[in-house]
Amino acid sequence: MDIEIRDIRGDDRETLLELSLRAWEPVHASLREALGAVLYDRMIPDWRVSRRAAVADAIDDGETLVRVALREGEIAGFYAVRIRSEEDMGEVTLLAVDPDHQRAGVGVALTGHAVDLIRDQGMGVAMIETGGDEGHAPARRAYEKAGLAPLPIVRYFQAL
């Protein structure tokens, strides 16, 4: 099945905002379970509002490079990349795949395309962050299939 990746267009905005909420819903359910309700609710009081704002900011800021994946003629996912020239790095700040298109290679295609874009911008490092919870497992698999290496970084939190 062919996956086409193209630049974002003006009429894609609302589709990407809605797609992001569908894509990250299971991730946030997993995070809430992993962190516990008290810590999760403190750290992420309303994930839908914050996620929608993050995607809107990426689309609107003029410095973030946003690309859209099409599968079977539909928007299947997207990514957002920030080029951090002073650090010789490009960071994939957002990557989402619509649940109806997951496990079909869209995440791997988006990740590979983002890494190529970062390389084409002359950067020496491509970075993407993800969670270690079960909800992020599909993302971790896609990143590794696309050739990214995981780093052994661990964060600890405690609700007080």
ABEGO torsion letter per residue (X at the ends): XBBBBBBBBAAAAAAAAAAAAAAAAAAAAAAAAAAEAAAAAAABABAAAAAAAAAAAAAAAGABBBBBBBBGGBBAEBBBBBBBAAAGBBBBABBBBBAAABGAGAAAAAAAAAAAAAAAAGBABBBBBBBABAAAAAAAAAAAAAGBBBBBBBBBBBBX
